[in-house]
């Protein structure tokens, strides 16, 4: 074992602070990464505050990690010291089930999260708000050199979370795609859908981010608080992706779909979704959920972003600003993703 500096939550409801944590030694299949940047995801806040059940404190969050390989195990063939790499939401799966064999490791019953998960040796995984991390080579991604590393960090979660349903449900030329919510997830989704060639509409509570939506490439922008404007969009979209954390009006969103259209929920509201059956069956509409993507799809997403110059809009902060950043995320006071300069921990 060796130690590294980190930012950890010592207990539920307690502020995050400086900590020293242990990492396992580099095994034959492992990659040692010097972490340069780590994005702040709303999921981190849920875990730190115990909002998704009891957590194994002290807890180091962070699953939007970009850094540089500093050492590799004797059996590692995919990476070398000096490579720019990333780590997303998971660091292990069983490798043998149907999901793993299909490249959908995120669906594996044995999937281990980058933090707050139980690793094969029984230890609790600790995330990327740290100076160093050790990860098996099969869960390390190659981050193209032309991507800004800070802007690329959120792609490891927000990016693939949006890319996966966009690809799965055919976003592209001739398709009309709506993104509900212009936040950390939504703004990346707009960029990706535009790069895929779709006609993109932003649906947001108000028009205060209208100029941002247009800058990101959206062809249309509507306020969900304007009932007449929303009613005028009935039957318009082939695909609508909801990124919001408040329970959406599912019936209204389904009414915006063209026949055969799909509503995908990637946000995680605390309240149950209400689904009137007629809203779903009339027009053969589909309500789907999506988490993030498998390793191969995440690499595909990174390569796509490199080819189309897509990164997240970020505000880079120092490690001592994490608690303030959490409060600002909850107040929707960031455009559009905080990224921690974890390299300064060393």
Secondary structure as UniProt FT lines:
FT   STRAND          2..9
FT   TURN            12..13
FT   STRAND          16..23
FT   TURN            28..29
FT   STRAND          30..39
FT   HELIX           42..48
FT   TURN            49..52
FT   STRAND          65..72
FT   TURN            74..75
FT   TURN            81..82
FT   STRAND          84..87
FT   STRAND          90..92
FT   HELIX           98..101
FT   TURN            102..103
FT   HELIX           105..107
FT   TURN            109..110
FT   STRAND          112..113
FT   TURN            120..121
FT   STRAND          132..136
FT   HELIX           137..139
FT   STRAND          141..142
FT   TURN            145..146
FT   HELIX           149..153
FT   HELIX           154..156
FT   HELIX           158..168
FT   TURN            169..170
FT   TURN            173..174
FT   STRAND          176..180
FT   HELIX           184..195
FT   TURN            196..197
FT   STRAND          199..204
FT   TURN            208..209
FT   HELIX           210..216
FT   STRAND          220..223
FT   TURN            224..225
FT   HELIX           227..231
FT   TURN            232..235
FT   STRAND          237..242
FT   HELIX           250..255
FT   STRAND          257..265
FT   HELIX           277..281
FT   TURN            282..284
FT   STRAND          286..289
FT   HELIX           295..308
FT   STRAND          314..317
FT   HELIX           319..321
FT   HELIX           322..330
FT   TURN            331..332
FT   STRAND          337..340
FT   HELIX           342..345
//
